[in-house]
Amino acid sequence: MKLLVTFSRKEGRKPIIAQVVRDTGVLVNVERALIDSSEGEALIDIPDESCRIVKDRLTDLGASVRILEEEIVLDETECVDCGACISICPQEVFSFDSGFRLRMDAKKCVLCGRCIEICPHRALSRKGPA
């Protein structure tokens, strides 16, 4: 499960993600992060069954946490297999199969949205849970 963690650095440079790993024993995969001197935002991936404990501990440490249940979806009826998304994706989510048809591995996606912005046929979009 993916969590978007937002935190302030006003109280100092506390390593809150490391603290959560230590306190809960849950391994956290940081998929992307943007941190400056005053605040930070990190997209983390954790096992689904550990969501509640990790979310609660991050909140206890002063972070704001949002569970991301959305995903990037490909509308194959609109896609023209141009490959623009392949060139922009930082996680190699997109590839061509042997017939040069675009394929997507959604498990690799970090929800940055770059592919949506660059797709000339608007074949990619962000969808919430069903």
Phi and psi in radians as a Rosetta constraint file:
Dihedral C 1 N 2 CA 2 C 2 CIRCULARHARMONIC -1.786 0.35
Dihedral N 2 CA 2 C 2 N 3 CIRCULARHARMONIC 2.366 0.35
Dihedral C 2 N 3 CA 3 C 3 CIRCULARHARMONIC -2.150 0.35
Dihedral N 3 CA 3 C 3 N 4 CIRCULARHARMONIC 2.392 0.35
Dihedral C 3 N 4 CA 4 C 4 CIRCULARHARMONIC -1.753 0.35
Dihedral N 4 CA 4 C 4 N 5 CIRCULARHARMONIC 2.018 0.35
Dihedral C 4 N 5 CA 5 C 5 CIRCULARHARMONIC -1.891 0.35
Dihedral N 5 CA 5 C 5 N 6 CIRCULARHARMONIC 2.173 0.35
Dihedral C 5 N 6 CA 6 C 6 CIRCULARHARMONIC -2.089 0.35
Dihedral N 6 CA 6 C 6 N 7 CIRCULARHARMONIC 2.369 0.35
Dihedral C 6 N 7 CA 7 C 7 CIRCULARHARMONIC -2.582 0.35
Dihedral N 7 CA 7 C 7 N 8 CIRCULARHARMONIC 2.710 0.35
Dihedral C 7 N 8 CA 8 C 8 CIRCULARHARMONIC -1.677 0.35
Dihedral N 8 CA 8 C 8 N 9 CIRCULARHARMONIC 2.579 0.35
Dihedral C 8 N 9 CA 9 C 9 CIRCULARHARMONIC -1.876 0.35
Dihedral N 9 CA 9 C 9 N 10 CIRCULARHARMONIC 0.323 0.35
Dihedral C 9 N 10 CA 10 C 10 CIRCULARHARMONIC -1.101 0.35
Dihedral N 10 CA 10 C 10 N 11 CIRCULARHARMONIC -0.593 0.35
Dihedral C 10 N 11 CA 11 C 11 CIRCULARHARMONIC -1.467 0.35
Dihedral N 11 CA 11 C 11 N 12 CIRCULARHARMONIC 0.046 0.35
Dihedral C 11 N 12 CA 12 C 12 CIRCULARHARMONIC 2.148 0.35
Dihedral N 12 CA 12 C 12 N 13 CIRCULARHARMONIC -2.995 0.35
Dihedral C 12 N 13 CA 13 C 13 CIRCULARHARMONIC -1.749 0.35
Dihedral N 13 CA 13 C 13 N 14 CIRCULARHARMONIC 1.031 0.35
Dihedral C 13 N 14 CA 14 C 14 CIRCULARHARMONIC -1.300 0.35
Dihedral N 14 CA 14 C 14 N 15 CIRCULARHARMONIC 2.290 0.35
Dihedral C 14 N 15 CA 15 C 15 CIRCULARHARMONIC -1.431 0.35
Dihedral N 15 CA 15 C 15 N 16 CIRCULARHARMONIC 1.353 0.35
Dihedral C 15 N 16 CA 16 C 16 CIRCULARHARMONIC -1.170 0.35
Dihedral N 16 CA 16 C 16 N 17 CIRCULARHARMONIC -0.594 0.35
Dihedral C 16 N 17 CA 17 C 17 CIRCULARHARMONIC -1.196 0.35
Dihedral N 17 CA 17 C 17 N 18 CIRCULARHARMONIC -0.733 0.35
Dihedral C 17 N 18 CA 18 C 18 CIRCULARHARMONIC -1.084 0.35
Dihedral N 18 CA 18 C 18 N 19 CIRCULARHARMONIC -0.673 0.35
Dihedral C 18 N 19 CA 19 C 19 CIRCULARHARMONIC -1.084 0.35
Dihedral N 19 CA 19 C 19 N 20 CIRCULARHARMONIC -0.732 0.35
Dihedral C 19 N 20 CA 20 C 20 CIRCULARHARMONIC -1.130 0.35
Dihedral N 20 CA 20 C 20 N 21 CIRCULARHARMONIC -0.734 0.35
Dihedral C 20 N 21 CA 21 C 21 CIRCULARHARMONIC -1.067 0.35
Dihedral N 21 CA 21 C 21 N 22 CIRCULARHARMONIC -0.783 0.35
Dihedral C 21 N 22 CA 22 C 22 CIRCULARHARMONIC -1.124 0.35
Dihedral N 22 CA 22 C 22 N 23 CIRCULARHARMONIC -0.786 0.35
Dihedral C 22 N 23 CA 23 C 23 CIRCULARHARMONIC -1.263 0.35
Dihedral N 23 CA 23 C 23 N 24 CIRCULARHARMONIC -0.617 0.35
Dihedral C 23 N 24 CA 24 C 24 CIRCULARHARMONIC -1.782 0.35
Dihedral N 24 CA 24 C 24 N 25 CIRCULARHARMONIC -0.371 0.35
Dihedral C 24 N 25 CA 25 C 25 CIRCULARHARMONIC 1.356 0.35
Dihedral N 25 CA 25 C 25 N 26 CIRCULARHARMONIC 0.092 0.35
Dihedral C 25 N 26 CA 26 C 26 CIRCULARHARMONIC -1.564 0.35
Dihedral N 26 CA 26 C 26 N 27 CIRCULARHARMONIC 2.226 0.35
Dihedral C 26 N 27 CA 27 C 27 CIRCULARHARMONIC -1.327 0.35
Dihedral N 27 CA 27 C 27 N 28 CIRCULARHARMONIC 2.359 0.35
Dihedral C 27 N 28 CA 28 C 28 CIRCULARHARMONIC -2.042 0.35
Dihedral N 28 CA 28 C 28 N 29 CIRCULARHARMONIC 2.267 0.35
Dihedral C 28 N 29 CA 29 C 29 CIRCULARHARMONIC -1.784 0.35
Dihedral N 29 CA 29 C 29 N 30 CIRCULARHARMONIC 2.008 0.35
Dihedral C 29 N 30 CA 30 C 30 CIRCULARHARMONIC -1.479 0.35
Dihedral N 30 CA 30 C 30 N 31 CIRCULARHARMONIC 1.990 0.35
Dihedral C 30 N 31 CA 31 C 31 CIRCULARHARMONIC -1.572 0.35
Dihedral N 31 CA 31 C 31 N 32 CIRCULARHARMONIC -0.561 0.35
Dihedral C 31 N 32 CA 32 C 32 CIRCULARHARMONIC -2.775 0.35
Dihedral N 32 CA 32 C 32 N 33 CIRCULARHARMONIC 2.679 0.35
Dihedral C 32 N 33 CA 33 C 33 CIRCULARHARMONIC -2.648 0.35
Dihedral N 33 CA 33 C 33 N 34 CIRCULARHARMONIC 2.516 0.35
Dihedral C 33 N 34 CA 34 C 34 CIRCULARHARMONIC -2.348 0.35
Dihedral N 34 CA 34 C 34 N 35 CIRCULARHARMONIC 1.936 0.35
Dihedral C 34 N 35 CA 35 C 35 CIRCULARHARMONIC -2.306 0.35
Dihedral N 35 CA 35 C 35 N 36 CIRCULARHARMONIC 2.288 0.35
Dihedral C 35 N 36 CA 36 C 36 CIRCULARHARMONIC -2.196 0.35
Dihedral N 36 CA 36 C 36 N 37 CIRCULARHARMONIC -2.893 0.35
Dihedral C 36 N 37 CA 37 C 37 CIRCULARHARMONIC -1.224 0.35
Dihedral N 37 CA 37 C 37 N 38 CIRCULARHARMONIC -0.335 0.35
Dihedral C 37 N 38 CA 38 C 38 CIRCULARHARMONIC -1.971 0.35
Dihedral N 38 CA 38 C 38 N 39 CIRCULARHARMONIC -0.403 0.35
Dihedral C 38 N 39 CA 39 C 39 CIRCULARHARMONIC -2.728 0.35
Dihedral N 39 CA 39 C 39 N 40 CIRCULARHARMONIC 2.992 0.35
Dihedral C 39 N 40 CA 40 C 40 CIRCULARHARMONIC -2.633 0.35
Dihedral N 40 CA 40 C 40 N 41 CIRCULARHARMONIC 2.753 0.35
Dihedral C 40 N 41 CA 41 C 41 CIRCULARHARMONIC -2.483 0.35
Dihedral N 41 CA 41 C 41 N 42 CIRCULARHARMONIC 2.319 0.35
Dihedral C 41 N 42 CA 42 C 42 CIRCULARHARMONIC -2.377 0.35
Dihedral N 42 CA 42 C 42 N 43 CIRCULARHARMONIC 2.420 0.35
Dihedral C 42 N 43 CA 43 C 43 CIRCULARHARMONIC -1.750 0.35
Dihedral N 43 CA 43 C 43 N 44 CIRCULARHARMONIC 2.059 0.35
Dihedral C 43 N 44 CA 44 C 44 CIRCULARHARMONIC -2.072 0.35
Dihedral N 44 CA 44 C 44 N 45 CIRCULARHARMONIC 2.676 0.35
Dihedral C 44 N 45 CA 45 C 45 CIRCULARHARMONIC -2.088 0.35
Dihedral N 45 CA 45 C 45 N 46 CIRCULARHARMONIC 2.262 0.35
Dihedral C 45 N 46 CA 46 C 46 CIRCULARHARMONIC -2.366 0.35
Dihedral N 46 CA 46 C 46 N 47 CIRCULARHARMONIC 2.821 0.35
Dihedral C 46 N 47 CA 47 C 47 CIRCULARHARMONIC -1.077 0.35
Dihedral N 47 CA 47 C 47 N 48 CIRCULARHARMONIC 2.429 0.35
Dihedral C 47 N 48 CA 48 C 48 CIRCULARHARMONIC -0.909 0.35
Dihedral N 48 CA 48 C 48 N 49 CIRCULARHARMONIC -0.727 0.35
Dihedral C 48 N 49 CA 49 C 49 CIRCULARHARMONIC -1.209 0.35
Dihedral N 49 CA 49 C 49 N 50 CIRCULARHARMONIC -0.228 0.35
Dihedral C 49 N 50 CA 50 C 50 CIRCULARHARMONIC -1.768 0.35
Dihedral N 50 CA 50 C 50 N 51 CIRCULARHARMONIC 0.068 0.35
Dihedral C 50 N 51 CA 51 C 51 CIRCULARHARMONIC -0.980 0.35
Dihedral N 51 CA 51 C 51 N 52 CIRCULARHARMONIC -0.902 0.35
Dihedral C 51 N 52 CA 52 C 52 CIRCULARHARMONIC -1.072 0.35
Dihedral N 52 CA 52 C 52 N 53 CIRCULARHARMONIC -0.828 0.35
Dihedral C 52 N 53 CA 53 C 53 CIRCULARHARMONIC -1.144 0.35
Dihedral N 53 CA 53 C 53 N 54 CIRCULARHARMONIC -0.703 0.35
Dihedral C 53 N 54 CA 54 C 54 CIRCULARHARMONIC -1.212 0.35
Dihedral N 54 CA 54 C 54 N 55 CIRCULARHARMONIC -0.777 0.35
Dihedral C 54 N 55 CA 55 C 55 CIRCULARHARMONIC -1.049 0.35
Dihedral N 55 CA 55 C 55 N 56 CIRCULARHARMONIC -0.803 0.35
Dihedral C 55 N 56 CA 56 C 56 CIRCULARHARMONIC -1.089 0.35
Dihedral N 56 CA 56 C 56 N 57 CIRCULARHARMONIC -0.728 0.35
Dihedral C 56 N 57 CA 57 C 57 CIRCULARHARMONIC -1.204 0.35
Dihedral N 57 CA 57 C 57 N 58 CIRCULARHARMONIC -0.693 0.35
Dihedral C 57 N 58 CA 58 C 58 CIRCULARHARMONIC -1.085 0.35
Dihedral N 58 CA 58 C 58 N 59 CIRCULARHARMONIC -0.722 0.35
Dihedral C 58 N 59 CA 59 C 59 CIRCULARHARMONIC -1.106 0.35
Dihedral N 59 CA 59 C 59 N 60 CIRCULARHARMONIC -0.744 0.35
Dihedral C 59 N 60 CA 60 C 60 CIRCULARHARMONIC -1.016 0.35
Dihedral N 60 CA 60 C 60 N 61 CIRCULARHARMONIC -0.560 0.35
Dihedral C 60 N 61 CA 61 C 61 CIRCULARHARMONIC -1.503 0.35
Dihedral N 61 CA 61 C 61 N 62 CIRCULARHARMONIC 0.075 0.35
Dihedral C 61 N 62 CA 62 C 62 CIRCULARHARMONIC 1.710 0.35
Dihedral N 62 CA 62 C 62 N 63 CIRCULARHARMONIC 0.116 0.35
Dihedral C 62 N 63 CA 63 C 63 CIRCULARHARMONIC -1.559 0.35
Dihedral N 63 CA 63 C 63 N 64 CIRCULARHARMONIC 2.713 0.35
Dihedral C 63 N 64 CA 64 C 64 CIRCULARHARMONIC -1.716 0.35
Dihedral N 64 CA 64 C 64 N 65 CIRCULARHARMONIC 2.304 0.35
Dihedral C 64 N 65 CA 65 C 65 CIRCULARHARMONIC -2.229 0.35
Dihedral N 65 CA 65 C 65 N 66 CIRCULARHARMONIC 2.298 0.35
Dihedral C 65 N 66 CA 66 C 66 CIRCULARHARMONIC -2.180 0.35
Dihedral N 66 CA 66 C 66 N 67 CIRCULARHARMONIC 2.225 0.35
Dihedral C 66 N 67 CA 67 C 67 CIRCULARHARMONIC -1.365 0.35
Dihedral N 67 CA 67 C 67 N 68 CIRCULARHARMONIC 2.194 0.35
Dihedral C 67 N 68 CA 68 C 68 CIRCULARHARMONIC -1.681 0.35
Dihedral N 68 CA 68 C 68 N 69 CIRCULARHARMONIC 1.895 0.35
Dihedral C 68 N 69 CA 69 C 69 CIRCULARHARMONIC -1.855 0.35
Dihedral N 69 CA 69 C 69 N 70 CIRCULARHARMONIC 0.153 0.35
Dihedral C 69 N 70 CA 70 C 70 CIRCULARHARMONIC -1.584 0.35
Dihedral N 70 CA 70 C 70 N 71 CIRCULARHARMONIC 2.930 0.35
Dihedral C 70 N 71 CA 71 C 71 CIRCULARHARMONIC -2.668 0.35
Dihedral N 71 CA 71 C 71 N 72 CIRCULARHARMONIC 2.832 0.35
Dihedral C 71 N 72 CA 72 C 72 CIRCULARHARMONIC -1.528 0.35
Dihedral N 72 CA 72 C 72 N 73 CIRCULARHARMONIC 2.277 0.35
Dihedral C 72 N 73 CA 73 C 73 CIRCULARHARMONIC -2.126 0.35
Dihedral N 73 CA 73 C 73 N 74 CIRCULARHARMONIC 2.606 0.35
Dihedral C 73 N 74 CA 74 C 74 CIRCULARHARMONIC -1.885 0.35
Dihedral N 74 CA 74 C 74 N 75 CIRCULARHARMONIC 2.148 0.35
Dihedral C 74 N 75 CA 75 C 75 CIRCULARHARMONIC -1.580 0.35
Dihedral N 75 CA 75 C 75 N 76 CIRCULARHARMONIC 1.766 0.35
Dihedral C 75 N 76 CA 76 C 76 CIRCULARHARMONIC -1.145 0.35
Dihedral N 76 CA 76 C 76 N 77 CIRCULARHARMONIC -0.353 0.35
Dihedral C 76 N 77 CA 77 C 77 CIRCULARHARMONIC -1.309 0.35
Dihedral N 77 CA 77 C 77 N 78 CIRCULARHARMONIC -0.411 0.35
Dihedral C 77 N 78 CA 78 C 78 CIRCULARHARMONIC -1.678 0.35
Dihedral N 78 CA 78 C 78 N 79 CIRCULARHARMONIC -0.404 0.35
Dihedral C 78 N 79 CA 79 C 79 CIRCULARHARMONIC -1.230 0.35
Dihedral N 79 CA 79 C 79 N 80 CIRCULARHARMONIC 2.341 0.35
Dihedral C 79 N 80 CA 80 C 80 CIRCULARHARMONIC -1.903 0.35
Dihedral N 80 CA 80 C 80 N 81 CIRCULARHARMONIC 0.223 0.35
Dihedral C 80 N 81 CA 81 C 81 CIRCULARHARMONIC 1.001 0.35
Dihedral N 81 CA 81 C 81 N 82 CIRCULARHARMONIC 0.707 0.35
Dihedral C 81 N 82 CA 82 C 82 CIRCULARHARMONIC -1.355 0.35
Dihedral N 82 CA 82 C 82 N 83 CIRCULARHARMONIC -0.462 0.35
Dihedral C 82 N 83 CA 83 C 83 CIRCULARHARMONIC 1.505 0.35
Dihedral N 83 CA 83 C 83 N 84 CIRCULARHARMONIC 0.116 0.35
Dihedral C 83 N 84 CA 84 C 84 CIRCULARHARMONIC -1.005 0.35
Dihedral N 84 CA 84 C 84 N 85 CIRCULARHARMONIC -0.664 0.35
Dihedral C 84 N 85 CA 85 C 85 CIRCULARHARMONIC -1.166 0.35
Dihedral N 85 CA 85 C 85 N 86 CIRCULARHARMONIC -0.535 0.35
Dihedral C 85 N 86 CA 86 C 86 CIRCULARHARMONIC -1.083 0.35
Dihedral N 86 CA 86 C 86 N 87 CIRCULARHARMONIC -0.756 0.35
Dihedral C 86 N 87 CA 87 C 87 CIRCULARHARMONIC -1.244 0.35
Dihedral N 87 CA 87 C 87 N 88 CIRCULARHARMONIC -0.458 0.35
Dihedral C 87 N 88 CA 88 C 88 CIRCULARHARMONIC -1.687 0.35
Dihedral N 88 CA 88 C 88 N 89 CIRCULARHARMONIC -0.360 0.35
Dihedral C 88 N 89 CA 89 C 89 CIRCULARHARMONIC -1.281 0.35
Dihedral N 89 CA 89 C 89 N 90 CIRCULARHARMONIC 2.153 0.35
Dihedral C 89 N 90 CA 90 C 90 CIRCULARHARMONIC -1.358 0.35
Dihedral N 90 CA 90 C 90 N 91 CIRCULARHARMONIC -0.167 0.35
Dihedral C 90 N 91 CA 91 C 91 CIRCULARHARMONIC -2.000 0.35
Dihedral N 91 CA 91 C 91 N 92 CIRCULARHARMONIC 0.124 0.35
Dihedral C 91 N 92 CA 92 C 92 CIRCULARHARMONIC 0.964 0.35
Dihedral N 92 CA 92 C 92 N 93 CIRCULARHARMONIC 0.771 0.35
Dihedral C 92 N 93 CA 93 C 93 CIRCULARHARMONIC -1.245 0.35
Dihedral N 93 CA 93 C 93 N 94 CIRCULARHARMONIC -0.571 0.35
Dihedral C 93 N 94 CA 94 C 94 CIRCULARHARMONIC -1.853 0.35
Dihedral N 94 CA 94 C 94 N 95 CIRCULARHARMONIC 2.560 0.35
Dihedral C 94 N 95 CA 95 C 95 CIRCULARHARMONIC -2.749 0.35
Dihedral N 95 CA 95 C 95 N 96 CIRCULARHARMONIC 2.955 0.35
Dihedral C 95 N 96 CA 96 C 96 CIRCULARHARMONIC -1.753 0.35
Dihedral N 96 CA 96 C 96 N 97 CIRCULARHARMONIC 2.477 0.35
Dihedral C 96 N 97 CA 97 C 97 CIRCULARHARMONIC -1.467 0.35
Dihedral N 97 CA 97 C 97 N 98 CIRCULARHARMONIC -3.040 0.35
Dihedral C 97 N 98 CA 98 C 98 CIRCULARHARMONIC -1.134 0.35
Dihedral N 98 CA 98 C 98 N 99 CIRCULARHARMONIC -0.367 0.35
Dihedral C 98 N 99 CA 99 C 99 CIRCULARHARMONIC -1.686 0.35
Dihedral N 99 CA 99 C 99 N 100 CIRCULARHARMONIC 0.245 0.35
Dihedral C 99 N 100 CA 100 C 100 CIRCULARHARMONIC 1.030 0.35
Dihedral N 100 CA 100 C 100 N 101 CIRCULARHARMONIC 0.622 0.35
Dihedral C 100 N 101 CA 101 C 101 CIRCULARHARMONIC -1.717 0.35
Dihedral N 101 CA 101 C 101 N 102 CIRCULARHARMONIC 2.442 0.35
Dihedral C 101 N 102 CA 102 C 102 CIRCULARHARMONIC -1.217 0.35
Dihedral N 102 CA 102 C 102 N 103 CIRCULARHARMONIC 2.366 0.35
Dihedral C 102 N 103 CA 103 C 103 CIRCULARHARMONIC -2.193 0.35
Dihedral N 103 CA 103 C 103 N 104 CIRCULARHARMONIC 2.653 0.35
Dihedral C 103 N 104 CA 104 C 104 CIRCULARHARMONIC -2.287 0.35
Dihedral N 104 CA 104 C 104 N 105 CIRCULARHARMONIC 2.284 0.35
Dihedral C 104 N 105 CA 105 C 105 CIRCULARHARMONIC -1.880 0.35
Dihedral N 105 CA 105 C 105 N 106 CIRCULARHARMONIC 1.561 0.35
Dihedral C 105 N 106 CA 106 C 106 CIRCULARHARMONIC -1.063 0.35
Dihedral N 106 CA 106 C 106 N 107 CIRCULARHARMONIC -0.418 0.35
Dihedral C 106 N 107 CA 107 C 107 CIRCULARHARMONIC -1.144 0.35
Dihedral N 107 CA 107 C 107 N 108 CIRCULARHARMONIC -0.430 0.35
Dihedral C 107 N 108 CA 108 C 108 CIRCULARHARMONIC -1.446 0.35
Dihedral N 108 CA 108 C 108 N 109 CIRCULARHARMONIC -0.254 0.35
Dihedral C 108 N 109 CA 109 C 109 CIRCULARHARMONIC -1.177 0.35
Dihedral N 109 CA 109 C 109 N 110 CIRCULARHARMONIC 2.381 0.35
Dihedral C 109 N 110 CA 110 C 110 CIRCULARHARMONIC -1.913 0.35
Dihedral N 110 CA 110 C 110 N 111 CIRCULARHARMONIC 0.254 0.35
Dihedral C 110 N 111 CA 111 C 111 CIRCULARHARMONIC 1.018 0.35
Dihedral N 111 CA 111 C 111 N 112 CIRCULARHARMONIC 0.617 0.35
Dihedral C 111 N 112 CA 112 C 112 CIRCULARHARMONIC -1.291 0.35
Dihedral N 112 CA 112 C 112 N 113 CIRCULARHARMONIC -0.458 0.35
Dihedral C 112 N 113 CA 113 C 113 CIRCULARHARMONIC 1.459 0.35
Dihedral N 113 CA 113 C 113 N 114 CIRCULARHARMONIC 0.035 0.35
Dihedral C 113 N 114 CA 114 C 114 CIRCULARHARMONIC -1.051 0.35
Dihedral N 114 CA 114 C 114 N 115 CIRCULARHARMONIC -0.659 0.35
Dihedral C 114 N 115 CA 115 C 115 CIRCULARHARMONIC -1.123 0.35
Dihedral N 115 CA 115 C 115 N 116 CIRCULARHARMONIC -0.647 0.35
Dihedral C 115 N 116 CA 116 C 116 CIRCULARHARMONIC -1.098 0.35
Dihedral N 116 CA 116 C 116 N 117 CIRCULARHARMONIC -0.763 0.35
Dihedral C 116 N 117 CA 117 C 117 CIRCULARHARMONIC -1.150 0.35
Dihedral N 117 CA 117 C 117 N 118 CIRCULARHARMONIC -0.603 0.35
Dihedral C 117 N 118 CA 118 C 118 CIRCULARHARMONIC -1.596 0.35
Dihedral N 118 CA 118 C 118 N 119 CIRCULARHARMONIC -0.308 0.35
Dihedral C 118 N 119 CA 119 C 119 CIRCULARHARMONIC -1.125 0.35
Dihedral N 119 CA 119 C 119 N 120 CIRCULARHARMONIC 2.025 0.35
Dihedral C 119 N 120 CA 120 C 120 CIRCULARHARMONIC -1.246 0.35
Dihedral N 120 CA 120 C 120 N 121 CIRCULARHARMONIC -0.300 0.35
Dihedral C 120 N 121 CA 121 C 121 CIRCULARHARMONIC -1.917 0.35
Dihedral N 121 CA 121 C 121 N 122 CIRCULARHARMONIC 0.156 0.35
Dihedral C 121 N 122 CA 122 C 122 CIRCULARHARMONIC 0.930 0.35
Dihedral N 122 CA 122 C 122 N 123 CIRCULARHARMONIC 0.686 0.35
Dihedral C 122 N 123 CA 123 C 123 CIRCULARHARMONIC -1.473 0.35
Dihedral N 123 CA 123 C 123 N 124 CIRCULARHARMONIC -0.157 0.35
Dihedral C 123 N 124 CA 124 C 124 CIRCULARHARMONIC -1.990 0.35
Dihedral N 124 CA 124 C 124 N 125 CIRCULARHARMONIC 2.449 0.35
Dihedral C 124 N 125 CA 125 C 125 CIRCULARHARMONIC -2.650 0.35
Dihedral N 125 CA 125 C 125 N 126 CIRCULARHARMONIC 2.904 0.35
Dihedral C 125 N 126 CA 126 C 126 CIRCULARHARMONIC -1.756 0.35
Dihedral N 126 CA 126 C 126 N 127 CIRCULARHARMONIC 2.213 0.35
Dihedral C 126 N 127 CA 127 C 127 CIRCULARHARMONIC -2.141 0.35
Dihedral N 127 CA 127 C 127 N 128 CIRCULARHARMONIC 2.477 0.35
Dihedral C 127 N 128 CA 128 C 128 CIRCULARHARMONIC -1.479 0.35
Dihedral N 128 CA 128 C 128 N 129 CIRCULARHARMONIC -3.101 0.35
Dihedral C 128 N 129 CA 129 C 129 CIRCULARHARMONIC -1.119 0.35
Dihedral N 129 CA 129 C 129 N 130 CIRCULARHARMONIC 2.632 0.35
